[in-house]
Amino acid sequence: MLTVAARLLGDAERGSVERLLDRDPFGGAQVAERVAMAGVAWWRQDARVFGYGPRRNLESVCWLGANLIPVRATPPAVAAFADLVSAEPRGCSSIVGSADAVLGIWDRLAPHWGPPRDVRPAQPLLATSSPPSVLADPTVRLVRPDEVDLLFPAAVAMYTEEVGVSPTADGGERSYRERIADLVRARRAYAKFVNGRVVFKAELAVVTKHTAQVQGVWTAPEWRGRGLASAGMATVIRDALRRVAPSVSLYVNDYNTPARRVYDRCGFRQVGTFATVLF
């Protein structure tokens, strides 16, 4: 089989990109939000969108910016995307998306990009479109702009625990604080405060016309095991379904048994499997 070259896309192909992303409303959410915000010609803003397949009927796309994100990447597209980016120095902090595509791309890029910090090969992708039967916590609410300084330490703790490095390392504090502040201003950050301290939090990190994707779910260590996360997530899901999108989605490490129990109780169903390669 001949390998067809992947190619850089521009805004003339935005409609074809959007149609493809609509066919994968959960797996393509991260790319769909970016395309909805600023189109396809992100190469003007330090990111690129590559395509594979006919111009009017794309088969697969791949986002390359701070992350590398393949969407609906068939085996030939995986090979083409890997060929395209293998000649470049690695500039992304992770590869994330459908497990088959991510692991296939990584198999081809590993000799060029060197050892990863971590590979998470099986992350259930979950979604729900119904309010949970779990009783919601009425004290979990949207974070106000004047509470960013209270939320920030909890966000740093969650990120460090989840990813293994602090987001403030190597001068990253300012950009990470701005990211948290942006989510708060957009009414996409939730928290439960006790005596001025965040003990539970979650954010709608990605929002599209199809779904609100939750990330950053965290409970303070001394508050774990009390049902706080289930009640807090119930609040987040109910508000997101009422106010933001027709579904709520997220992905979780397969080995995170406590989190998976929370999501099961809140009515999530598995709609795919993600993988992540962290650098």
C-alpha positions in Angstrom: 0.0 0.0 0.0 1.3 3.4 -0.9 1.7 5.9 1.9 -0.1 9.1 1.1 1.6 12.2 2.6 -0.1 14.1 5.3 -0.4 17.8 4.6 -0.7 21.1 6.4 -4.3 22.3 6.4 -5.6 25.9 6.0 -8.9 27.6 6.6 -10.1 26.6 3.1 -10.5 23.1 4.6 -12.2 24.2 7.8 -15.6 22.7 6.8 -14.1 19.3 6.1 -12.2 19.4 9.4 -15.3 20.3 11.4 -17.3 17.5 9.7 -14.6 15.0 10.7 -14.5 16.3 14.3 -18.3 16.1 14.5 -18.0 12.4 13.8 -15.8 12.0 17.0 -17.5 14.4 19.5 -15.6 13.1 22.5 -12.3 12.0 21.1 -11.9 15.1 19.0 -13.1 17.6 21.6 -9.8 19.2 22.4 -9.1 19.9 18.7 -12.7 20.9 18.0 -12.6 23.7 20.7 -9.5 25.1 19.1 -10.9 25.0 15.6 -14.1 26.7 16.8 -12.0 29.4 18.4 -9.6 30.3 15.6 -10.1 28.1 12.6 -7.6 25.8 11.1 -4.7 28.1 10.2 -3.1 27.9 13.6 0.4 27.8 12.0 0.1 31.6 12.4 -0.1 31.0 16.2 2.5 28.3 16.8 0.3 25.3 16.2 -0.6 23.4 13.1 -3.4 21.1 11.9 -2.4 18.3 9.5 -4.8 16.3 7.4 -4.9 12.9 5.7 -7.3 12.0 2.9 -9.2 13.7 0.2 -9.6 17.5 0.4 -13.4 17.4 0.7 -13.6 14.2 2.8 -10.8 14.1 5.2 -10.0 10.7 6.7 -8.0 11.9 9.7 -6.5 15.0 11.3 -3.7 15.7 13.7 -3.2 18.8 15.9 0.5 19.7 16.6 1.1 22.4 19.2 1.7 22.2 22.9 0.3 18.7 22.5 0.1 16.2 19.5 -3.5 15.1 19.2 -4.5 12.6 16.4 -8.3 12.4 15.7 -9.9 9.4 13.8 -6.4 8.4 12.7 -6.4 5.2 10.7 -3.3 3.1 10.5 -2.2 4.7 7.2 -2.8 8.2 8.7 -0.8 7.2 11.8 2.2 6.3 9.6 1.8 9.5 7.5 1.5 11.8 10.6 4.5 10.1 12.2 6.6 10.5 9.0 5.7 14.2 8.9 6.7 15.1 12.4 9.6 12.7 13.0 12.0 15.0 11.1 11.3 17.8 13.6 12.6 18.3 17.1 9.9 17.5 19.7 8.1 20.6 20.7 5.1 19.2 22.4 4.7 18.1 26.0 2.5 15.1 25.3 0.8 12.9 22.7 -2.9 12.3 23.6 -5.9 10.8 22.0 -7.4 7.5 20.8 -5.1 4.8 22.2 -4.5 2.9 18.9 -3.4 6.1 17.2 -1.3 7.5 20.0 0.5 4.3 20.6 1.0 3.7 16.9 2.4 7.2 16.4 4.7 6.8 19.5 6.1 3.5 18.2 7.3 5.4 15.1 8.4 8.6 16.9 10.2 7.0 19.9 13.5 6.5 18.0 13.5 10.2 17.0 12.1 11.9 20.2 13.8 9.9 22.9 12.5 8.3 26.1 9.2 9.6 27.5 8.6 10.5 31.1 5.5 8.3 31.2 3.3 6.3 28.9 -0.3 5.7 30.0 -1.7 3.2 27.4 -5.2 2.7 28.7 -7.3 5.7 29.8 -11.1 5.0 29.6 -12.9 7.9 27.8 -16.2 8.4 29.6 -19.3 10.4 28.9 -22.8 11.1 30.2 -25.8 13.1 29.0 -28.0 12.5 32.1 -28.0 14.2 35.5 -26.5 11.7 38.0 -28.7 10.0 40.6 -26.0 10.8 43.2 -27.0 13.6 45.6 -25.2 16.8 44.6 -23.2 18.9 47.0 -24.8 22.4 47.2 -21.6 23.9 48.5 -19.7 23.1 45.3 -19.9 26.2 43.2 -18.3 28.3 40.5 -15.1 30.0 41.6 -15.2 33.8 41.6 -12.5 35.9 40.0 -11.3 37.2 43.4 -10.7 33.5 44.5 -8.1 32.6 41.9 -5.3 32.9 44.6 -7.3 30.3 46.7 -7.8 27.9 43.8 -4.2 28.1 42.5 -2.5 26.0 45.2 -5.1 23.3 44.8 -4.6 23.4 41.0 -0.9 23.1 41.4 -1.3 20.2 43.8 -3.6 18.3 41.4 -1.3 18.8 38.4 1.8 17.7 40.3 0.0 14.6 41.7 -1.4 13.7 38.3 1.5 14.5 35.9 4.4 14.0 38.2 6.0 17.5 37.8 4.9 20.9 39.0 3.3 23.2 36.4 5.3 26.0 38.1 8.7 24.4 37.2 11.0 26.1 34.7 9.2 29.4 34.9 5.7 28.1 34.2 4.0 29.7 37.2 2.7 32.7 35.3 1.3 30.9 32.3 -0.4 28.3 34.5 -1.9 30.9 36.8 -3.2 32.7 33.7 -4.8 29.4 32.5 -6.5 29.0 35.8 -7.7 32.6 35.8 -9.1 32.2 32.3 -11.1 29.1 33.4 -12.5 31.1 36.3 -13.4 34.1 34.2 -15.2 31.7 31.7 -17.2 30.2 34.5 -15.6 26.8 34.0 -13.9 26.2 37.4 -15.8 24.7 40.4 -14.7 24.3 44.0 -15.8 23.5 47.5 -14.3 25.9 50.1 -13.9 25.0 53.8 -12.4 27.8 56.0 -11.0 29.6 53.0 -9.3 26.5 51.5 -10.2 24.4 48.5 -11.0 20.8 49.4 -12.6 19.8 46.1 -12.2 21.2 42.6 -12.8 20.4 38.9 -12.7 22.4 35.7 -14.4 22.2 32.3 -11.1 22.3 30.5 -12.7 21.8 27.0 -16.1 23.0 25.8 -17.6 22.3 22.4 -21.1 22.2 21.0 -21.1 18.5 21.8 -19.5 18.2 25.2 -17.9 19.7 28.2 -14.8 17.8 29.0 -13.9 17.8 32.7 -10.3 17.8 33.9 -8.4 18.7 37.1 -10.7 16.7 39.4 -9.1 16.8 42.8 -9.9 16.2 46.5 -7.6 17.3 49.3 -5.9 14.2 50.7 -7.3 14.5 54.2 -10.9 14.8 52.8 -10.7 11.6 50.6 -12.9 8.6 51.3 -15.9 10.7 52.5 -17.9 10.8 49.3 -16.9 14.3 48.6 -15.8 13.7 45.0 -19.0 11.9 44.0 -21.2 14.7 45.4 -18.9 17.3 43.9 -18.9 15.7 40.5 -22.7 15.4 40.6 -22.9 19.2 41.1 -20.4 19.8 38.2 -22.3 17.5 35.9 -25.7 19.0 36.6 -24.5 22.5 36.1 -22.6 21.7 32.9 -25.6 19.9 31.4 -27.9 22.7 32.3 -25.7 25.6 31.3 -22.8 24.5 29.0 -23.2 21.4 26.8 -25.5 18.5 26.1 -23.0 16.0 27.5 -20.1 15.8 30.0 -17.0 13.7 29.3 -13.6 13.0 30.7 -10.8 10.4 30.5 -9.2 8.7 33.5 -6.2 6.4 34.1 -7.3 2.8 34.1 -5.5 2.2 37.4 -7.2 5.0 39.3 -9.8 2.8 41.0 -11.2 5.4 43.4 -11.8 7.9 40.6 -13.4 5.3 38.4 -15.8 4.4 41.2 -16.8 8.0 41.5 -17.5 8.3 37.7 -19.4 5.0 37.7 -21.6 6.3 40.5 -22.2 9.5 38.6 -23.5 7.6 35.5 -20.6 7.9 33.1 -20.3 5.2 30.4 -17.2 4.3 28.4 -17.2 5.6 24.8 -13.6 5.0 23.9 -10.1 4.5 25.2 -7.4 7.2 25.2 -3.7 6.9 25.7 -1.2 9.6 26.8 2.6 9.8 26.3 4.1 12.4 28.6 7.5 14.1 28.0 
